[in-house]
Amino acid sequence: MAFTFYMPSVSLMGAGCSDNLPEEIKSRGFKKALIVCGKRSASSSEFKGITDNLEENGVEFVVYPGSQPNPTVTNVMDGVKVLKDNECDFVISYGGGSPHDCAKGIALVASNGGNIKDYEGVHVSKNPQLPLIAINTTAGTASEMTIFSIITDEERHVKMAIVDKHVNPVLAINDPNLMVSMPASLTAATGMDALTHAVEAYVSTASTPVTDACAQKAIELISDYLRDAVADGNNMEARDKMAYAEFLAGMAFNNASLGYVHAIAHQYGGFYNLPHGVCNAILLPAVQEFNAKVAAKQLKDCAKFMGVDISGMNDDEGAAACIAAIRKLSVDVNIPKGFAELGANEKDFDILATNALKDACGATNPVQATHDEIKAILAKVM
């Protein structure tokens, strides 16, 4: 079977790598950037360090701080207007998954026209987006290096999955120095998001030896370092290892895709405006219990990657051990126990299940579910 592997042309990794941003921009001949970020990021000292560096090196830019958590169609289209009004020829995203996704939407519409809603689905666009440089400040979503963009359609209360080869950034920057100020709760949520990426990619029907290797190392690093990163945000070894972990997990799911954890999480996020990483963390063990009937061997492998001694276990026992280890990690980093405490309601199960089954991420889940089976998962995670 033919296999295509997507990732950015260039990725900078390690403490201080973001200092090289002006050089990278000038070497590509870019002139004026639209910097997409959130309001809180725009006021941070780390962001000022980035913009000061650009100014000192003569790089022109305009800041669009209009990306909100779970970015919307409106956020994207407002950004397109700012970009065109200021005649920007490339885009820089700064932050976590939300500004990266928003920036992808802006860059895609800028070169293809229309509305971002026109590009929902898989490889819908015809033209490459404007060049995008993604500066990452969280260790979780991997949106800085993937072909995925998740945009909320406010009218439908649905998170649209835009999976498009044209939204891959030309440069990804993962500098752990920019991740130190992440609060513990965000460190935990994004870390569990990365774990979800790795596990879903490993059990995916589209997995390959290449994606399996990336997923394995990501799971190992997250199991070893997430607790330390949450407990002490200034632990630079943990921050650095988590930056590598989320990138490896991104390499895995960017090419093996995902499964029902993400298909369902997108619905909770779009319907209730909940944090994506938290949704994934709550759903991950319940969905893998459902998957274990066909993916027990892969889940047993994941248990081993998480440091569980699986000697003497059969596949079913190993899968159960994996699920228990995931739940233990969630507890240790203070992930909420269920969706009831986050405001979800059982009366919405029908629409959530219906929309989850339409989500592109579900196509590579190891076993396909019925509407009632999705509702059963929803009931488990309340």
C-alpha positions as CSV (number, residue, x, y, z in Angstrom):
1,M,0.0,0.0,0.0
2,A,1.3,3.4,-0.9
3,F,2.1,5.7,2.0
4,T,2.4,9.5,2.2
5,F,4.2,11.1,5.1
6,Y,3.4,14.7,5.9
7,M,5.4,17.1,8.1
8,P,6.8,20.6,7.9
9,S,9.7,21.2,5.5
10,V,11.8,22.5,8.5
11,S,11.4,22.2,12.2
12,L,13.5,24.0,14.8
13,M,13.8,22.2,18.2
14,G,15.4,22.9,21.5
15,A,15.9,25.8,24.0
16,G,16.6,29.1,22.3
17,C,15.8,28.0,18.8
18,S,13.1,30.7,18.4
19,D,16.0,33.3,18.3
20,N,16.7,32.2,14.8
21,L,13.2,33.3,13.5
22,P,14.3,36.5,11.7
23,E,17.1,34.7,9.8
24,E,14.6,32.0,8.8
25,I,12.1,34.6,7.5
26,K,14.7,36.5,5.5
27,S,16.2,33.4,4.0
28,R,12.8,32.7,2.5
29,G,12.3,36.2,1.1
30,F,9.1,36.9,3.1
31,K,8.3,40.6,3.6
32,K,5.4,41.2,6.0
33,A,3.8,38.9,8.5
34,L,0.4,38.6,10.0
35,I,1.0,37.3,13.5
36,V,-2.0,35.3,14.7
37,C,-2.3,34.8,18.5
38,G,-4.7,35.0,21.4
39,K,-5.2,38.1,23.6
40,R,-3.4,36.6,26.6
41,S,-0.4,35.6,24.5
42,A,-0.2,39.0,22.9
43,S,0.5,40.5,26.3
44,S,3.1,38.0,27.5
45,S,6.8,38.7,28.0
46,E,7.7,35.7,25.7
47,F,5.6,37.2,22.9
48,K,7.3,40.6,23.3
49,G,10.6,38.8,23.0
50,I,9.6,37.4,19.7
51,T,8.2,40.7,18.3
52,D,11.2,42.7,19.7
53,N,13.5,40.3,17.8
54,L,11.6,40.8,14.6
55,E,11.7,44.6,15.0
56,E,15.4,44.6,15.7
57,N,16.0,42.7,12.5
58,G,13.8,44.7,10.3
59,V,11.0,42.2,9.8
60,E,7.6,43.9,9.3
61,F,4.5,42.5,10.9
62,V,1.0,43.2,12.1
63,V,-0.5,41.4,15.1
64,Y,-4.0,39.9,14.9
65,P,-4.8,38.8,18.5
66,G,-8.2,37.5,17.5
67,S,-7.8,33.8,17.9
68,Q,-10.0,32.5,20.8
69,P,-9.8,29.1,22.4
70,N,-11.6,26.8,19.9
71,P,-11.2,29.3,17.1
72,T,-14.3,30.1,15.1
73,V,-15.3,30.8,11.5
74,T,-15.6,34.4,12.5
75,N,-12.1,34.5,13.9
76,V,-10.7,33.1,10.7
77,M,-12.6,35.4,8.4
78,D,-11.8,38.5,10.5
79,G,-8.2,37.5,10.2
80,V,-8.4,37.2,6.5
81,K,-9.6,40.8,6.3
82,V,-6.7,42.0,8.5
83,L,-4.2,40.1,6.4
84,K,-5.5,41.6,3.1
85,D,-5.9,45.1,4.5
86,N,-2.3,45.1,5.6
87,E,-1.0,43.3,2.4
88,C,0.8,40.6,4.4
89,D,2.5,37.9,2.3
90,F,2.9,35.3,5.0
91,V,1.5,34.2,8.4
92,I,3.1,33.5,11.8
93,S,1.1,31.6,14.4
94,Y,2.1,32.0,18.0
95,G,0.7,29.9,20.8
96,G,-1.0,26.5,21.1
97,G,-3.5,24.6,18.9
98,S,-6.0,27.4,18.7
99,P,-3.9,30.1,17.1
100,H,-2.2,27.6,14.8
101,D,-5.5,26.3,13.6
102,C,-6.9,29.8,13.2
103,A,-3.8,30.8,11.2
104,K,-4.1,27.8,9.0
105,G,-7.6,28.8,8.2
106,I,-6.6,32.4,7.4
107,A,-3.7,31.3,5.2
108,L,-5.8,28.8,3.4
109,V,-8.7,31.2,2.6
110,A,-6.2,33.9,1.6
111,S,-4.9,31.8,-1.2
112,N,-8.1,29.9,-2.2
113,G,-10.9,32.4,-1.6
114,G,-14.4,31.8,-0.2
115,N,-15.1,31.0,3.4
116,I,-13.2,28.6,5.6
117,K,-16.4,26.5,5.8
118,D,-15.8,25.6,2.1
119,Y,-12.8,23.5,3.1
120,E,-14.3,21.2,5.7
121,G,-13.3,17.6,4.9
122,V,-10.1,15.9,3.5
123,H,-7.9,17.7,0.9
124,V,-10.6,20.0,-0.4
125,S,-8.5,23.0,-1.3
126,K,-6.8,23.5,-4.7
127,N,-4.0,26.0,-3.9
128,P,-1.2,26.0,-1.3
129,Q,-2.0,28.3,1.6
130,L,0.1,31.4,2.2
131,P,3.4,30.4,3.8
132,L,2.9,29.7,7.5
133,I,5.5,29.7,10.3
134,A,4.1,28.1,13.5
135,I,5.7,29.0,16.8
136,N,4.5,26.6,19.4
137,T,4.1,27.4,23.1
138,T,2.3,24.3,24.4
139,A,3.3,20.6,24.4
140,G,0.2,18.9,23.1
141,T,-1.8,19.7,20.0
142,A,1.0,19.4,17.4
143,S,-0.9,21.7,15.2
144,E,2.3,23.5,14.5
145,M,3.3,20.5,12.3
146,T,0.2,18.8,11.1
147,I,-2.2,18.9,8.1
148,F,-5.2,19.2,10.6
149,S,-7.1,22.4,11.4
150,I,-10.1,22.4,13.7
151,I,-12.4,25.4,13.3
152,T,-15.8,25.8,15.2
153,D,-18.8,26.7,13.0
154,E,-20.7,28.8,15.5
155,E,-24.0,28.5,13.5
156,R,-24.0,24.6,13.7
157,H,-22.1,24.4,17.1
158,V,-19.8,21.9,15.3
159,K,-16.1,21.7,15.2
160,M,-15.1,21.3,11.5
161,A,-12.2,19.0,10.7
162,I,-10.2,20.5,7.9
163,V,-7.6,17.8,6.9
164,D,-5.6,19.3,4.0
165,K,-2.1,18.8,2.7
166,H,-2.0,22.5,1.9
167,V,-2.2,23.7,5.6
168,N,1.2,22.2,6.6
169,P,3.4,25.0,7.9
170,V,6.7,25.6,6.1
171,L,8.5,26.0,9.4
172,A,7.6,24.7,12.9
173,I,9.4,26.1,16.0
174,N,9.3,24.2,19.3
175,D,11.3,26.2,21.9
176,P,10.8,24.9,25.5
177,N,11.8,28.4,26.7
178,L,8.4,29.6,25.4
179,M,6.5,26.8,27.3
180,V,7.7,27.6,30.8
181,S,4.9,29.9,31.7
182,M,2.2,27.3,30.8
183,P,0.0,26.8,33.9
184,A,-0.2,23.3,35.4
185,S,-3.7,22.7,34.2
186,L,-2.8,23.6,30.6
187,T,0.4,21.5,30.8
188,A,-1.7,18.5,31.9
189,A,-4.4,19.0,29.3
190,T,-2.0,19.4,26.4
191,G,0.1,16.6,27.6
192,M,-2.9,14.2,27.7
193,D,-3.8,15.5,24.2
194,A,-0.4,14.4,23.0
195,L,-0.9,11.0,24.6
196,T,-4.2,10.7,22.9
197,H,-2.6,11.5,19.5
198,A,0.0,8.8,20.0
199,V,-2.4,6.0,21.3
200,E,-5.0,6.7,18.6
201,A,-2.3,6.7,15.9
202,Y,-0.9,3.4,17.2
203,V,-4.2,1.6,17.1
204,S,-5.3,3.3,13.8
205,T,-6.2,1.3,10.8
206,A,-3.8,3.5,8.8
207,S,-0.8,3.0,11.1
208,T,2.6,2.1,9.6
209,P,6.0,1.1,11.0
210,V,7.0,4.8,10.7
211,T,4.0,6.1,12.6
212,D,4.2,3.3,15.2
213,A,7.8,4.2,16.0
214,C,6.9,7.9,16.5
215,A,3.9,6.9,18.6
216,Q,5.9,4.6,20.8
217,K,8.6,7.1,21.7
218,A,5.9,9.8,22.3
219,I,4.1,7.5,24.8
220,E,7.3,6.7,26.5
221,L,8.3,10.3,26.9
222,I,4.9,11.4,28.1
223,S,4.7,8.7,30.7
224,D,8.2,9.6,31.9
225,Y,7.9,13.4,31.9
226,L,4.3,14.7,32.0
227,R,4.0,14.4,35.8
228,D,7.2,16.3,36.3
229,A,6.2,19.1,33.8
230,V,2.9,19.5,35.6
231,A,4.5,19.5,39.1
232,D,7.2,22.0,38.2
233,G,6.8,24.2,35.2
234,N,10.4,25.3,35.5
235,N,11.8,21.8,35.0
236,M,13.5,22.4,31.7
237,E,14.3,18.7,31.1
238,A,10.6,17.8,31.4
239,R,9.6,20.8,29.2
240,D,12.1,19.8,26.6
241,K,11.2,16.1,26.6
242,M,7.5,17.0,26.4
243,A,8.1,19.3,23.4
244,Y,9.7,16.3,21.6
245,A,6.9,14.0,22.8
246,E,4.1,16.2,21.4
247,F,6.0,16.6,18.1
248,L,6.5,12.8,17.7
249,A,2.9,12.2,18.5
250,G,2.0,14.8,15.8
251,M,4.2,13.0,13.3
252,A,2.3,9.8,14.2
253,F,-1.3,11.1,13.9
254,N,-0.5,13.5,11.0
255,N,0.0,10.4,8.9
256,A,-1.9,7.6,10.6
257,S,-4.8,9.8,11.6
258,L,-6.9,9.4,14.7
259,G,-10.1,7.8,16.0
260,Y,-13.3,8.1,18.0
261,V,-11.6,9.9,20.9
262,H,-11.1,12.9,18.7
263,A,-14.3,12.4,16.7
264,I,-16.3,12.7,20.0
265,A,-14.0,15.3,21.6
266,H,-14.7,17.7,18.7
267,Q,-18.4,17.5,19.5
268,Y,-18.0,18.3,23.2
269,G,-15.6,21.1,22.3
270,G,-17.9,22.6,19.7
271,F,-21.2,22.1,21.6
272,Y,-20.1,23.2,25.0
273,N,-16.9,25.2,24.2
274,L,-14.7,22.9,26.3
275,P,-10.9,22.6,26.3
276,H,-9.9,20.0,23.6
277,G,-7.1,18.4,25.7
278,V,-9.4,17.8,28.7
279,C,-12.1,16.3,26.4
280,N,-9.5,13.9,24.9
281,A,-8.2,12.9,28.3
282,I,-11.6,12.0,29.7
283,L,-12.6,10.1,26.6
284,L,-9.3,8.2,25.9
285,P,-9.7,5.3,28.3
286,A,-13.4,4.8,27.6
287,V,-12.8,4.7,23.8
288,Q,-9.9,2.3,24.2
289,E,-12.1,0.0,26.2
290,F,-14.4,-0.1,23.2
291,N,-11.5,-0.6,20.8
292,A,-9.9,-3.4,22.9
293,K,-12.1,-6.0,21.3
294,V,-10.1,-5.6,18.1
295,A,-7.0,-3.7,19.2
296,A,-6.0,-5.5,22.4
297,K,-2.5,-6.4,21.1
298,Q,-1.7,-2.8,20.2
299,L,-3.0,-1.6,23.5
300,K,-0.9,-4.2,25.3
301,D,2.1,-2.7,23.5
302,C,1.0,0.8,24.7
303,A,1.0,-0.5,28.3
304,K,4.6,-1.6,27.9
305,F,5.5,1.9,26.4
306,M,3.9,3.4,29.5
307,G,6.2,1.4,31.8
308,V,3.8,-1.4,32.8
309,D,5.4,-4.8,33.3
310,I,3.3,-6.9,30.9
311,S,5.2,-10.1,31.3
312,G,2.8,-13.0,31.7
313,M,-0.2,-11.0,30.5
314,N,-2.3,-12.0,27.5
315,D,-3.5,-9.4,25.1
316,D,-6.8,-8.6,26.9
317,E,-5.0,-8.3,30.2
318,G,-2.4,-6.0,28.6
319,A,-5.1,-3.8,27.1
320,A,-6.7,-3.5,30.5
321,A,-3.4,-2.6,32.0
322,C,-2.9,0.1,29.4
323,I,-6.3,1.6,30.1
324,A,-5.6,1.5,33.9
325,A,-2.3,3.3,33.3
326,I,-4.0,6.0,31.2
327,R,-6.5,6.6,34.0
328,K,-3.8,6.7,36.6
329,L,-1.9,9.3,34.6
330,S,-5.0,11.4,34.3
331,V,-5.6,11.3,38.0
332,D,-2.0,12.2,38.7
333,V,-2.2,15.4,36.6
334,N,-5.7,16.4,37.9
335,I,-7.8,15.8,34.8
336,P,-11.6,16.2,35.6
337,K,-13.3,12.8,36.1
338,G,-16.1,13.3,33.6
339,F,-18.2,15.7,31.5
340,A,-21.0,16.2,34.0
341,E,-18.8,18.5,36.1
342,L,-18.0,20.4,32.9
343,G,-21.7,21.2,32.1
344,A,-22.5,18.4,29.6
345,N,-26.1,17.0,29.6
346,E,-27.4,13.6,28.6
347,K,-30.2,15.2,26.6
348,D,-27.6,16.1,24.0
349,F,-26.3,12.6,23.5
350,D,-28.2,12.0,20.3
351,I,-26.8,15.1,18.5
352,L,-23.3,14.5,19.9
353,A,-23.3,10.9,18.7
354,T,-24.7,11.8,15.3
355,N,-22.1,14.5,14.7
356,A,-19.3,12.3,16.0
357,L,-20.1,9.6,13.4
358,K,-19.7,12.3,10.7
359,D,-16.3,13.5,11.9
360,A,-13.4,12.5,9.6
361,C,-11.3,11.4,12.5
362,G,-13.5,8.4,13.1
363,A,-12.7,6.8,9.7
364,T,-9.5,5.2,11.0
365,N,-10.7,4.0,14.4
366,P,-9.9,0.3,14.6
367,V,-13.6,-0.7,14.9
368,Q,-16.5,1.2,13.5
369,A,-19.3,2.1,16.0
370,T,-23.1,2.4,15.7
371,H,-25.0,5.4,17.0
372,D,-26.0,3.5,20.1
373,E,-22.4,2.4,20.8
374,I,-21.2,6.0,20.7
375,K,-24.0,7.0,23.1
376,A,-22.9,4.2,25.4
377,I,-19.4,5.7,25.4
378,L,-20.9,9.1,26.2
379,A,-22.7,7.7,29.1
380,K,-19.5,6.1,30.5
381,V,-17.7,9.4,30.5
382,M,-20.4,11.6,32.2
